[in-house]
Amino acid sequence: MLSGQEYLIGIDIGTSSCKAILIDNAGKVIAKEVAGYPLFVPHPGWTEQNPEDWFQAVKQSIKKLLVKINKKNNIKALGLSGQMHGLVALDKDGKVLRPCILWNDQRSAPQCEKIYERVGGEKALLSYTNNSMLPGYTGGKILWVRENEPHIYEKIVKVLLPKDYIRYRLTGELATDVSDASGTGLFDVKKRCWSNALIDILEIPKEWLPSSYESSEITGFVSDVLTNELGLPPLLPVVGGGGDAVIQSIGAGAINEETVMVLIGTAGIVSTCLSRCHDNSEGKLQFFCNTISHSWVAMGVTLAAGGSLRWFRDTLGDLERMLAQNLHQSAYDIMNQEAINSPPGSRGLIFLPYLGGERCPYTDPDAKGAFIGLRLHTTKSDIIRSVYEGVMYSLRHVLELMYRMGICPSKIRFSGGGAHSSLLRQIMADVFNKQVTTVCSSEEGGALAAAIIAGVGTGIWPTVKEAVSMLKIENRTDPVPENVKIYEKLFYSYKKLYSRLKPTFHELSCEDF
């Protein structure tokens, strides 16, 4: 480690807000800022944002961070993280052609099916990328624009991912990193490069795709104009960074094959690091290049984990929001207090968290959320707790896919905002029947990890392992045997529900309600 106090900035372009963090070379969080921006739903199942909103949030956040320190010239690098899979289309002048189609947008499902047809089926596609083509991926979005917005398509010169648009605005460089590129559906994960053969089959111009770098490589320097506007030191390096679902394992300290990271953000992520890239024979998991060189991650993502909790708060939680405002607390804290009044198992109530369709273990944009087991004696506390439990069942279901492939992590590292809830930690430990640990500042997620990667890329730390060794365990939660027995029975019932309800889900999607 270099001597003297030095600083690193991490930026995370999330779905609801930009998070910016400033850490020092001892790994201490010096300051953090959050700036929100709107999300647009122009049609059911569609989600979009304006990239300019991200950039303004980034500038606002950096300016506020810099107020917290005097020695701005001691800032050594800036790292980037962000929501994956989004399509930012640029014209010849570098201007955004349309709002970004986001990761949880489901509109490109028909185009994904056409991709399978063009390449000769799922097994053929896996041979090119080692991943299925999910509706959230960038590849299907490009084809959707080609079929539905030809006037936009003909003007495209470059396609970027959300965090890489911010890189472009900061540095003028058109680049991505291997972890984020893995989530486009167009990247050969085993070879860590674009799959030119697949891109040719789909007739996507190769020159549209940016150069890819390892996550700790320097990809550019903040422009002089922004250096002066924001008050940053001159020639500040910007490293490759990483897609949020991948890079956050660093912020959680889950960087070995024995540890699985479970993250609850808008989506739910179950991931573990791998020293080699396994064959994705079933196509249900995602295998991406890791933000650590020469390694990969196995991952499954559910679409509405924290999103289910937010749905309850916003739709059914009027009382909780009012109490939170009066008591100067979070509405989620009030919900936790209510859920504690319901016993493990929520008196037999099961929640299916498929509010936005689903990705893993079922790739089904038509899947729906549901409460199963409502009775006259069901209380609001039962309903809230069942939402928590349903989210945990969905995440455990993803881990079971890993077990089937011989990937068997024995430890759980819980990350994301939900990790601060002792109730959520206990439910996770009981549902998974494993000890759950958290580290300090794990809620900072992608922003913290981006700052760490920036430090590795500029020599503050020689390796990610050394940097992560600074993270301290904050909580340990052990499973309660009596609760484990209850959840085993309910999880067995939970797993049977999707297949039984799938025909109804699709019938409901065919009607114009």
C-alpha positions, -999 to 999 in steps of 0.1 A, spaced: 0 0 0 12 35 -8 21 58 21 0 88 31 -38 93 28 -51 88 -7 -86 87 -19 -107 68 -45 -141 76 -59 -166 48 -67 -197 56 -88 -227 32 -92 -254 39 -117 -283 21 -101 -319 17 -113 -333 42 -88 -303 64 -81 -266 72 -85 -245 63 -55 -211 79 -51 -186 70 -25 -152 83 -14 -128 59 4 -93 62 16 -64 38 11 -73 21 44 -107 12 30 -125 37 52 -156 53 38 -150 91 40 -182 103 24 -211 91 3 -238 107 -18 -270 96 -35 -289 113 -63 -321 99 -76 -336 100 -111 -370 89 -126 -378 56 -142 -404 55 -170 -428 28 -179 -442 37 -213 -460 3 -216 -466 -26 -192 -434 -46 -190 -412 -18 -204 -387 2 -184 -366 31 -196 -344 60 -183 -328 90 -198 -290 87 -197 -286 124 -193 -304 120 -159 -276 96 -149 -249 120 -159 -264 150 -141 -267 128 -110 -231 118 -113 -219 154 -115 -241 164 -86 -228 135 -65 -191 141 -72 -194 178 -64 -210 170 -30 -184 144 -23 -155 168 -29 -169 193 -3 -161 167 23 -123 167 18 -96 194 15 -68 175 -3 -86 169 -36 -53 163 -54 -50 131 -32 -78 115 -52 -60 89 -73 -87 72 -95 -124 68 -102 -141 35 -107 -175 27 -123 -203 2 -116 -238 2 -129 -270 -16 -138 -263 -41 -165 -278 -50 -200 -292 -15 -207 -291 -3 -243 -277 32 -248 -277 40 -286 -255 68 -298 -254 86 -332 -224 98 -352 -222 129 -330 -223 109 -297 -258 119 -289 -283 96 -273 -309 85 -299 -336 72 -275 -342 65 -238 -322 36 -225 -340 3 -224 -333 -12 -190 -322 -46 -177 -357 -55 -163 -375 -45 -195 -393 -75 -210 -402 -63 -245 -375 -82 -264 -388 -117 -255 -399 -123 -291 -366 -112 -305 -348 -136 -281 -368 -164 -296 -358 -153 -331 -322 -153 -320 -325 -190 -309 -340 -198 -343 -313 -180 -363 -284 -198 -345 -301 -232 -344 -314 -235 -309 -303 -229 -273 -274 -254 -274 -260 -237 -304 -262 -203 -287 -245 -217 -256 -216 -227 -278 -210 -191 -288 -214 -173 -254 -220 -200 -227 -252 -180 -219 -289 -181 -229 -303 -149 -245 -325 -135 -218 -351 -108 -225 -332 -84 -203 -299 -88 -223 -287 -61 -247 -287 -84 -278 -324 -88 -279 -329 -51 -274 -308 -42 -304 -330 -65 -326 -361 -50 -310 -350 -15 -321 -342 -28 -356 -377 -43 -360 -397 -16 -342 -378 17 -346 -359 15 -379 -356 53 -380 -336 50 -348 -317 19 -358 -303 34 -391 -287 62 -371 -269 40 -345 -231 43 -346 -223 30 -311 -240 9 -284 -230 14 -248 -240 0 -214 -252 24 -187 -220 28 -167 -200 30 -200 -221 59 -211 -209 77 -180 -173 67 -188 -179 82 -223 -192 115 -208 -164 117 -183 -135 107 -206 -146 107 -242 -136 70 -245 -159 43 -258 -151 13 -238 -166 -14 -216 -152 -41 -193 -155 -79 -196 -180 -84 -168 -205 -59 -182 -199 -71 -218 -208 -106 -205 -243 -95 -199 -250 -84 -235 -256 -119 -247 -230 -112 -274 -198 -119 -255 -178 -151 -256 -174 -155 -218 -148 -183 -220 -125 -164 -243 -133 -130 -227 -140 -113 -260 -169 -104 -283 -184 -134 -301 -178 -122 -337 -194 -153 -351 -227 -147 -333 -226 -110 -341 -223 -119 -378 -252 -143 -376 -274 -116 -361 -261 -90 -386 -252 -65 -359 -223 -42 -371 -192 -52 -351 -181 -15 -350 -211 -7 -328 -196 -25 -299 -169 -8 -277 -135 -23 -269 -136 -45 -238 -110 -43 -210 -103 -62 -178 -120 -44 -149 -89 -30 -133 -74 -16 -165 -73 22 -169 -97 31 -198 -93 68 -199 -89 101 -179 -114 126 -169 -116 154 -195 -101 189 -187 -136 205 -190 -151 182 -163 -119 184 -142 -124 221 -140 -162 220 -136 -162 193 -108 -130 203 -90 -112 170 -97 -74 166 -100 -60 167 -135 -56 135 -155 -77 115 -131 -77 78 -143 -110 60 -148 -107 22 -146 -128 -4 -164 -151 -11 -134 -178 -37 -136 -215 -46 -140 -232 -42 -107 -244 -78 -104 -208 -90 -107 -187 -63 -91 -207 -62 -59 -192 -95 -47 -160 -75 -41 -178 -50 -19 -193 -79 0 -160 -97 4 -172 -128 -14 -142 -135 -37 -136 -173 -33 -155 -205 -44 -165 -213 -8 -186 -182 -4 -219 -173 -22 -230 -137 -22 -267 -131 -18 -276 -95 -26 -310 -80 -23 -314 -48 -43 -342 -41 -67 -333 -75 -81 -320 -105 -61 -285 -118 -70 -270 -152 -60 -234 -154 -72 -201 -172 -65 -166 -168 -79 -150 -195 -100 -114 -202 -110 -127 -217 -143 -157 -212 -165 -181 -242 -162 -202 -253 -192 -236 -238 -188 -254 -270 -199 -289 -261 -187 -287 -224 -197 -305 -214 -166 -276 -198 -147 -255 -170 -160 -217 -174 -164 -199 -140 -166 -163 -129 -166 -154 -117 -132 -141 -83 -123 -110 -102 -110 -88 -112 -139 -86 -148 -149 -118 -157 -130 -155 -160 -136 -188 -159 -117 -218 -182 -117 -249 -162 -111 -286 -163 -110 -308 -132 -108 -344 -129 -97 -361 -97 -110 -381 -85 -79 -364 -91 -46 -361 -57 -30 -386 -47 -57 -412 -69 -40 -406 -51 -7 -408 -18 -24 -440 -29 -41 -456 -37 -8 -444 -4 7 -457 17 -21 -490 -2 -28 -502 -15 5 -480 4 30 -498 37 34 -499 33 71 -463 22 73 -452 53 53 -472 76 75 -458 61 107 -423 63 93 -427 100 85 -441 108 120 -414 87 137 -385 98 115 -379 62 105 -378 41 73 -410 25 62 -390 -7 59 -382 -5 96 -419 -3 104 -426 -33 81 -399 -53 99 -415 -46 133 -448 -58 119 -434 -89 103 -418 -100 136 -454 -104 149 -459 -133 124 -443 -167 131 -418 -184 107 -438 -196 78 -464 -167 80 -491 -191 91 -489 -211 59 -490 -181 35 -466 -182 5 -457 -153 -17 -445 -157 -53 -422 -127 -61 -427 -127 -99 -440 -92 -100 -420 -82 -131 -418 -116 -148 -389 -138 -139 -354 -146 -151 -340 -174 -129 -347 -202 -124 -376 -196 -148 -370 -173 -178 -406 -162 -181 -417 -126 -188 -453 -136 -182 -448 -149 -147 -469 -131 -121 -468 -125 -84 -492 -143 -61 -502 -149 -25 -511 -185 -19 -528 -195 13 -548 -164 23 -574 -172 50 -597 -153 73 -572 -154 101 -543 -140 79 -530 -108 93 -511 -79 77 -480 -91 96 -484 -125 79 -486 -108 45 -454 -87 51 -434 -117 64 -446 -139 35 -431 -113 11 -398 -115 29 -399 -153 29 -410 -156 -7 -380 -135 -18 -357 -159 2 -373 -190 -14 -367 -176 -48 -330 -169 -40 -326 -204 -25 -341 -218 -56 -313 -202 -76 -286 -217 -53 -300 -251 -59 -293 -247 -96 -256 -242 -86 -257 -274 -65 -269 -293 -95 -239 -282 -115 -214 -292 -87 -209 -256 -75 -214 -259 -38 -204 -228 -18 -207 -234 20 -209 -198 33 -233 -169 26 -223 -133 25 -254 -111 26 -251 -77 8 -273 -48 -1 -296 -25 19 -316 -55 33 -285 -68 50 -290 -43 79 -323 -60 89 -318 -86 116 -351 -101 106 -341 -106 70 -307 -120 81 -325 -146 103 -350 -156 76 -321 -160 51 -301 -182 76 -332 -203 83 -343 -207 47 -308 -215 34 -299 -234 66 -264 -217 66 -247 -191 87 -251 -156 72 -224 -130 76 -223 -93 65 -194 -69 63 -192 -32 73 -203 -9 44 -218 -38 24 -248 -17 17 -226 5 -4 -224 -24 -29 -213 -15 -64 -199 20 -55 -176 6 -28 -165 -22 -51 -158 2 -80 -136 23 -57 -117 -8 -46 -112 -19 -83 -100 16 -91 -74 13 -63 -62 -20 -76 -59 -6 -111 -38 23 -99 -15 4 -75 -31 15 -42 -35 -23 -35 -16 -50 -54 -45 -74 -56 -83 -75 -49 -77 -101 -22 -55 -77 -2 -80 -49 -6 -109 -71 5 -90 -82 35 -96 -48 50 -134 -54 51 -145 -63 86 -173 -88 96 -202 -69 110 -228 -96 118 -230 -134 120 -265 -150 120 -269 -188 126 -300 -208 115 -325 -218 142 -332 -256 138 -369 -253 145 -373 -226 118 -353 -246 93 -378 -275 96 -407 -252 89 -390 -236 59 -380 -269 44 -417 -279 42 -428 -246 28 -400 -244 3 -410 -278 -11 -445 -264 -16 -432 -231 -31 -412 -249 -58 -443 -267 -70 -464 -236 -75 -448 -220 -106 -454 -251 -128 -490 -253 -116 -497 -216 -122 -478 -211 -154 -507 -218 -177 -528 -192 -158 -499 -167 -159 -498 -170 -196 -536 -168 -200 -536 -135 -180 -508 -121 -202 -529 -128 -233 -557 -106 -221 -557 -68 -224 -565 -59 -188 
